[in-house]
Structure formats: C-alpha cells, structure tokens
Amino acid sequence: MNEEMRLAIIRTLPFLVVVCVIGVLIKRGKIKSQDLDLVPPFSIKRFIVCTVGFLLFTLTVEYLLSAISILEVSKWHHTFLPSIILIIGATVVAPIAEELIFRGLILNVLAKRKMNRHNAIFLQAIFFVLLHNFTYQNTLSSNIGIAQSLIDAMLFGYARYYTKSIYTPITMHITGNAIAIIERFIL
C-alpha cells in the first residue's frame, strides 16, 4: 500500500469507527435512537427548506468570498483510489459521524440538562469549531473558516430541532462538504 492510500484510509477510518461504535451502542440499547432523533423528518417541507436553504446559503457565501478574492481553495491532487476513499469519507462518512456526535449525542446531553435550546446549539457549535480548527492560524482565511464552521454548526443544530430529525443536518452537512470537494476540482 502506498503512502497516499495509507493516509486516505487514516483520514477516513476514525469517522467510520465512530459510526460503527454508535451503531453498536444503539443496537445494544446503550443509546436510544430517539434520543438522537434518528427518525425521518416529521415534515418533508421543513427538510427541503433546511436543505435547499443551506445549499443556497453555502453557494452564496462561497461565491461572495470568491468574488472578493478571499476564497482559498487548494487544488485536488490525489490519485484515483485515494480520491475515492477521501471523497466518500468527506462527503458521507464524516458528516454522518460528526452529526451523530454533535447534533446527536452532545445536543441530547445538553437538552437533558435542561439547557436553553439556543445556548445548547451555540455550545455544541463551539465544540464543533474546536474539533475542526485545531490547526488555527491567525490568518483571514483561518478566521473565515472558523466563522463558517460556527455558523454551519448552529444551522445544523437548529435544523435538527426544526425537523426533529438528525437526517436533516446530516444531509445539510453532506451538501456543504460536497461543495467544498467540488470547489477543489473546479477552482
């Protein structure tokens, strides 16, 4: 196995482990699927509003950042098989794992502690940002990335409450990550 393939697997594997562990915990009854809102959205209309709204929001932000020349996107440089693993990891596995952790487990724990919904959403968003920006650099691009991560995480949290389903923020997260991957191929 070459180094590029090994690194692709290493980047994707932790997310797959999280999904599997949570799946096992649900199957063993340690976590209740309803505590994670692991149910279809109660309203397809709300699901579509959240998903399409997030898509339009993300495309608008990316367009505006590009228009004022502050969007930094590195070109995709991976070979075929590592690309497949990384794309599936970033657009499917990571969003599912992260949503189960942040908008599932963490938001559920905060709600059980009777925390105000808005405070709970903000706090889980802070945790989300800390996970995503552990290589913080004091640059404009890094600061924009932090703001985008915080806003996205808050939107994902509100979408879970608004539709009463974890599937909505998972879909939104997949959409955002797919846009980020596509940008690396076309910009």
N, C-alpha and C positions, 0 to 999 in steps of 0.2 A: 504494500500500500504506500503510495507516495505521500509526501508531506502535505500537499494541498488537500487531498482526500481525508487524511487524518484530522486536519484542522476543521474541515467541514463537519465531520462527524462529531468532533469535540464541541463545536459550537451548537449543534442541534440536539445532541444526546441529553443534556440536562433538562431541556424542556419536555422531551419525550418521557423521561423518568418522572417528572412532576405529574404529567397527565396520567401515567400508569399508576403511580402511588395514590393519587386522589381517586382514581377509578377503583382500586383495590379497597381503599378506605370506605368508599360508598358501598361497594358490594358487601363488605363485612359489617356494615351498619355503624361504623365509627363516625361517619359524616352522613347526614341526611341530604339527599339530593334536593329536597325542597328548601333547605337552608341556603343552598347555593342558587336558588331559583333556576335549577336545571330542568326547566319546563319550557315548552313553546310559549312565545309571547301571547298574552291574553288578547291582544289586538294586533292584527296584521297591519292595520293602518298606522298604528304607532311605531311598529317595527320598521315599516317603509319610511316614515317621516324621519326617524332617527338615522337610519342607514343612508338614505339619499341626502338628507341634510348634512351628515358628516362628510359624505363624499364631496358635495358641493363646497362645504367649508374648507376641506383639505385642498381641493383643487384651486380654490380662490387664494388661499394663503400661499401655496406653492407658486402660483402664477405671479402674485404680487411680489414675493421675495425674489423671484427670477427677474421681474420687470425692473426692480431697483438694484439689480446685480449683487444681491447678498445671499442668494441661494448657493450653497456649496454642496455639490454632488460629485462624488468620485465615480469614475467610470468603472463598469463591471469588468473584472479581469480574470475571472475563474474559468477553468476548462469545463467541459460538458458535465461530467458526472458530479464533481463537487458543486457545480452550479445548481444542478437538480436538487441535491441534498440541501444546500443553503436556501434555495428559493422555497422549497416545501417547509423547511424549518422556520424561515422568517415569515412566511405568509399563512401558514396553517398551524404548525405545532406550537411555536412561541406564543401567538395570540391566544390559543386555547389555554395553554399553561398559565400565562400571565393573567388572563381573565378569571380563571378558576381561583388563583391565589388572591388577586387584588380585589376584583369586584365580586368574587365568591367568598372565600374564607375570611379575608380581612374585613370586608364591609359587613359580613354577617356577624363577626365578633364585635365590631363597633356598635352595630344595631342592637345586639343582645345586651350591651352595657348601657342601653338607653341613651346613647349619644344622639344629639340632634343630627338629622339626616344630612344637612349641609356641612356640618363640621366633620361628620364621618366621611363624606365624599372628599372633602378637602384633605383630611388626614391620610386616607388611602392614596390619594393623588401624590402627596408628598413622598410617601413610601415608594410609589411607582417611579417618581423622578429620581430619587436616591439610587434606585436599582439601575436605572438607565443612564445616569450621568455620573458614574463613579470615576470617570476619567475627565472630570471637569477641567477646562482650560478657560482662563479669563479672556475669551475672545467673543466677538459679536456673534459668530456662528454658534458657539457653545451656549451662549446666553439665550439665543433664539431657540435652540434645541431644548433647553430646559423649559422655557415658556411653552413651547409646543407640547412637550410631554405632559406638563402640568394641566394645560387646557384639555388635551385629549383624555387624560385620565379622569378629569372631572366630568367631561361629556360622557365617557363610558359609564361612570358611576350613576349619573342622572338617567342615562338610557336604561340601565338595569332597573331602577326604581320605576321609571315611566312605563316600561313594558312588562315589568315583573318577570323578567327572563334574562338569564345570563347569555342566552344566544344572541341577543341584540348587541351588547358590547363586543362579543366575540366577532360577530360579522363586521362591526364598525372597525375593530382593530385589524382584522384581516384586510379590509379595504385600505386603511391607512398604510399598512406595511406593503401591500401590493403596489400602491402608488409610489412609495419610496424605492422599491425594487425597479419598477418600470422606468423611473427617472434615471436610474444608473445606466440603463441601456440606451436611452434616447437623448439625454442631455450631455 
